[in-house]
C-alpha cells in the first residue's frame, strides 16, 4: 500500500513538472493550397502517426505564423523537393574533405 502511494505521488509530481502536455491528434485541421514562398523560414513534415493518419506539412513564415499546406498539391510537393535538395547540399558540404593550403616538404 505504501509503494502505491509513493508511486501516485511520483506520477503527480511528474505531471506538474512537465513543461507541455503531449497533444495526440493531428496538428493540421485546415490546409492552404499555397503560401508566398519568399516568406517561408522553415518546413516541417510529420509523417502519419498512430493518432493522425495523414502526412502534415507545416511551414513557418517570417512573421512566425505557421500554416499547414496540403501535401497532395503540386505547390507543396515542389516545396518539399526544394527542402530536400537543400538538406542534401548541406549534408554534402559537411562530408567533403577540408581543403587547406598545400604543404611543402623539403
C-alpha positions in Angstrom: 0.0 0.0 0.0 2.8 2.3 0.9 4.5 1.7 -2.5 1.3 2.6 -4.4 1.0 5.9 -2.5 4.6 6.8 -3.3 4.1 5.9 -7.0 1.0 8.1 -7.1 2.8 11.0 -5.6 5.7 10.5 -8.0 3.4 10.4 -11.0 1.6 13.6 -9.9 4.9 15.3 -9.4 6.0 14.3 -12.9 2.7 15.6 -14.4 3.1 19.0 -12.7 6.7 19.4 -13.7 6.2 18.5 -17.4 6.6 21.7 -19.4 4.0 20.9 -22.1 1.3 18.4 -22.5 1.5 15.9 -25.3 -1.1 16.5 -27.9 -2.1 13.3 -29.6 -4.1 14.5 -32.6 -3.5 15.9 -36.0 -1.9 19.4 -36.0 -3.3 20.4 -39.4 -7.1 20.7 -39.4 -7.2 23.3 -42.2 -4.7 23.4 -45.0 -3.8 26.1 -47.5 -3.1 25.2 -51.2 -0.3 27.9 -51.5 1.7 30.5 -49.5 4.3 33.0 -50.5 7.5 31.1 -51.0 9.8 34.0 -50.2 8.3 34.3 -46.7 8.9 30.7 -45.7 11.5 30.3 -43.0 11.2 26.6 -42.2 9.4 23.5 -43.3 8.3 20.6 -41.0 7.0 17.3 -42.3 5.1 15.0 -40.0 4.5 11.5 -41.4 1.4 9.6 -40.5 1.4 8.5 -36.8 -0.9 6.3 -34.8 -3.0 9.2 -33.7 -3.0 11.0 -37.1 -3.3 9.0 -40.3 -2.2 11.7 -42.7 1.0 13.4 -43.7 1.2 17.0 -42.4 3.4 19.8 -43.9 3.8 22.8 -41.7 5.6 26.0 -42.8 6.8 28.8 -40.6 6.7 32.2 -42.1 9.0 35.2 -41.4 6.3 36.7 -39.1 6.4 33.5 -37.1 3.0 32.4 -38.2 2.6 28.7 -39.1 0.4 27.3 -41.9 -0.4 23.8 -42.9 0.0 23.0 -46.6 -1.9 20.3 -48.4 0.6 17.6 -49.1 -1.3 16.5 -52.3 -0.9 19.8 -54.0 1.9 20.3 -56.6 3.0 23.5 -54.8 3.6 21.6 -51.6 5.5 18.8 -53.5 7.8 21.5 -55.0 8.5 23.0 -51.6 9.3 19.5 -50.2 11.7 18.8 -53.2 13.5 22.1 -52.6 13.8 21.5 -48.9 15.2 18.0 -49.6 17.7 19.3 -52.1 18.9 22.0 -49.6 19.3 19.4 -46.9 21.3 17.1 -49.2 23.5 20.1 -50.2 24.1 20.9 -46.6 25.0 17.2 -45.8 27.3 17.0 -48.8 29.1 20.2 -47.8 29.8 18.6 -44.4 31.1 15.4 -45.9 33.7 16.9 -48.2 37.3 16.7 -47.2 38.7 20.1 -46.0 40.9 21.8 -48.4 43.7 23.7 -46.9 46.9 25.3 -48.1 49.3 22.8 -49.8 52.1 21.6 -47.6 55.7 22.0 -48.8 58.0 19.2 -48.0 61.8 19.7 -48.2 
